[in-house]
Amino acid sequence: MQHLNITFIGGGNMAEALISGLIHSGHKASKICVSDIKETRLDELNQQYAIRTELSNITAITNTDVLLLAVKPQQMDVVLAGIADYLAENMTIISIAAGLGMVRLQRYLNADKVGLVRVMPNTPALVGEGMSVLFSDADDMHKQRAEYVLATSGETAWVDEEKLLHAVTAVSGSGPAYFFLLAEVMQATGESLGLPKALAAKLAAQTAVGSGKMLVESGRNAADLRAQVTSPGGTTQAALDEMYECGLPRAIRSGVTAAAKRSKDLAI
Ligand SMILES: NC(=O)c1ccc[n+]([C@@H]2O[C@H](COP(=O)([O-])OP(=O)(O)OC[C@H]3O[C@@H](n4cnc5c(N)ncnc54)[C@H](OP(=O)(O)O)[C@@H]3O)[C@@H](O)[C@H]2O)c1
């Protein structure tokens, strides 16, 4: 896969996360191109990663094998209309735009000619720990190319129905914010109990890192791990009893469900 020419349209945060992942995995900078409407942003990306940059989307996609669309959903129509006549046969086109469905993409892109893949990534991709969920009806070559690009910035998984991306958005797309809220409240409470601000922040952050690693590496599920650290009558038990009493699990369930509903409502 390292021979592929990969172009990003839109050089924002998510594009940078994926570019950084590709470079760190050994993909040659000379095989990566990014286009953006802001010259200053292109200069930054060129200085940081030594990749090719273009102000013109059409010039950027010349000789591209994989095109990653990384502009905001509301910017996508302009981008697609501008490049639709310049796509090479068999190009793999990956869209990470939230809520922008295949039907909308196909309005501009001929799915018989190119391979379309939709992806819902999340921001931990910025530190190489992303969770990207992919959906595509295209053939295996396109799926493998998309998997290759996304796997350089974290874990990947596939869904076989596009509508499941709403649930994915609710769990992993918006999910980092739920963990940040938990850390924020833990830190603030630690401070109100007398801890210095920096120490309270460190305790919340490192507890999140350690717990996340245990979830991924221990081979045990979340409920088991929670039971393991909850001695009957102990401090953790006291905390969890109070959290259940205050309705925390119900609040999380209705929050995640609200995110899925919002994703459906916003879908275009
Ligand atoms: N961030 C997340 O947590 C997250 C998670 C999952 C999916 N996504 C999806 O990822 C996509 C990118 O998000 P982001 O946060 O990286 O956005 P972003 O930082 O706004 O990056 C988009 C970049 O594209 C530029 N742009 C606008 N119009 C353009 C055009 N016609 N041609 C070329 N470049 C153009 C923008 O310039 P201006 O700033 O001047 O407009 C900006 O630099 C979005 O569709 C979003 O839905 C994001």
Ligand as a Chemical Component Dictionary entry (heavy atoms), coordinates in Angstrom:
data_LIG
# 
_chem_comp.id                   LIG 
_chem_comp.type                 NON-POLYMER 
_chem_comp.pdbx_formal_charge   0 
_chem_comp.three_letter_code    LIG 
# 
loop_
_chem_comp_atom.comp_id 
_chem_comp_atom.atom_id 
_chem_comp_atom.alt_atom_id 
_chem_comp_atom.type_symbol 
_chem_comp_atom.charge 
_chem_comp_atom.model_Cartn_x 
_chem_comp_atom.model_Cartn_y 
_chem_comp_atom.model_Cartn_z 
_chem_comp_atom.pdbx_ordinal 
LIG N1  N1  N 0  -13.274 16.761 14.522 1  
LIG C1  C1  C 0  -13.944 15.666 14.866 2  
LIG O1  O1  O 0  -14.114 15.273 16.011 3  
LIG C2  C2  C 0  -14.514 14.799 13.774 4  
LIG C3  C3  C 0  -14.923 13.511 14.083 5  
LIG C4  C4  C 0  -15.457 12.744 13.058 6  
LIG C5  C5  C 0  -15.583 13.288 11.782 7  
LIG N2  N2  N 1  -15.188 14.548 11.528 8  
LIG C6  C6  C 0  -15.339 15.093 10.177 9  
LIG O2  O2  O 0  -14.069 15.414 9.653  10 
LIG C7  C7  C 0  -14.227 16.456 8.697  11 
LIG C8  C8  C 0  -13.129 17.458 8.920  12 
LIG O3  O3  O 0  -13.243 17.961 10.238 13 
LIG P1  P1  P 0  -12.130 18.922 10.844 14 
LIG O4  O4  O 0  -12.468 19.094 12.277 15 
LIG O5  O5  O -1 -10.774 18.441 10.449 16 
LIG O6  O6  O 0  -12.490 20.261 10.004 17 
LIG P2  P2  P 0  -11.630 21.558 9.808  18 
LIG O7  O7  O 0  -10.560 21.658 10.843 19 
LIG O8  O8  O 0  -12.589 22.704 9.616  20 
LIG O9  O9  O 0  -10.878 21.288 8.390  21 
LIG C9  C9  C 0  -11.440 21.487 7.137  22 
LIG C10 C10 C 0  -10.445 22.316 6.306  23 
LIG O10 O10 O 0  -10.903 22.353 4.953  24 
LIG C11 C11 C 0  -10.793 23.704 4.494  25 
LIG N3  N3  N 0  -11.696 23.917 3.369  26 
LIG C12 C12 C 0  -12.913 24.535 3.357  27 
LIG N4  N4  N 0  -13.422 24.560 2.118  28 
LIG C13 C13 C 0  -12.504 23.972 1.307  29 
LIG C14 C14 C 0  -12.448 23.708 -0.075 30 
LIG N5  N5  N 0  -13.432 24.083 -0.894 31 
LIG N6  N6  N 0  -11.361 23.077 -0.579 32 
LIG C15 C15 C 0  -10.347 22.707 0.226  33 
LIG N7  N7  N 0  -10.342 22.927 1.576  34 
LIG C16 C16 C 0  -11.394 23.558 2.101  35 
LIG C17 C17 C 0  -11.162 24.488 5.722  36 
LIG O11 O11 O 0  -10.815 25.859 5.590  37 
LIG P3  P3  P 0  -11.714 26.929 6.447  38 
LIG O12 O12 O 0  -11.368 26.682 7.881  39 
LIG O13 O13 O 0  -11.227 28.256 5.951  40 
LIG O14 O14 O 0  -13.159 26.659 6.142  41 
LIG C18 C18 C 0  -10.340 23.766 6.785  42 
LIG O15 O15 O 0  -8.994  24.169 6.784  43 
LIG C19 C19 C 0  -15.636 17.035 8.888  44 
LIG O16 O16 O 0  -16.442 16.684 7.786  45 
LIG C20 C20 C 0  -16.145 16.388 10.152 46 
LIG O17 O17 O 0  -17.532 16.115 10.068 47 
LIG C21 C21 C 0  -14.623 15.329 12.495 48 
# 
loop_
_chem_comp_bond.comp_id 
_chem_comp_bond.atom_id_1 
_chem_comp_bond.atom_id_2 
_chem_comp_bond.value_order 
_chem_comp_bond.pdbx_ordinal 
LIG N1  C1  SING 1  
LIG C1  O1  DOUB 2  
LIG C1  C2  SING 3  
LIG C2  C3  SING 4  
LIG C2  C21 DOUB 5  
LIG C3  C4  DOUB 6  
LIG C4  C5  SING 7  
LIG C5  N2  DOUB 8  
LIG N2  C6  SING 9  
LIG N2  C21 SING 10 
LIG C6  O2  SING 11 
LIG C6  C20 SING 12 
LIG O2  C7  SING 13 
LIG C7  C8  SING 14 
LIG C7  C19 SING 15 
LIG C8  O3  SING 16 
LIG O3  P1  SING 17 
LIG P1  O4  DOUB 18 
LIG P1  O5  SING 19 
LIG P1  O6  SING 20 
LIG O6  P2  SING 21 
LIG P2  O7  DOUB 22 
LIG P2  O8  SING 23 
LIG P2  O9  SING 24 
LIG O9  C9  SING 25 
LIG C9  C10 SING 26 
LIG C10 O10 SING 27 
LIG C10 C18 SING 28 
LIG O10 C11 SING 29 
LIG C11 N3  SING 30 
LIG C11 C17 SING 31 
LIG N3  C12 SING 32 
LIG N3  C16 SING 33 
LIG C12 N4  DOUB 34 
LIG N4  C13 SING 35 
LIG C13 C14 SING 36 
LIG C13 C16 DOUB 37 
LIG C14 N5  SING 38 
LIG C14 N6  DOUB 39 
LIG N6  C15 SING 40 
LIG C15 N7  DOUB 41 
LIG N7  C16 SING 42 
LIG C17 O11 SING 43 
LIG C17 C18 SING 44 
LIG O11 P3  SING 45 
LIG P3  O12 DOUB 46 
LIG P3  O13 SING 47 
LIG P3  O14 SING 48 
LIG C18 O15 SING 49 
LIG C19 O16 SING 50 
LIG C19 C20 SING 51 
LIG C20 O17 SING 52 
# 
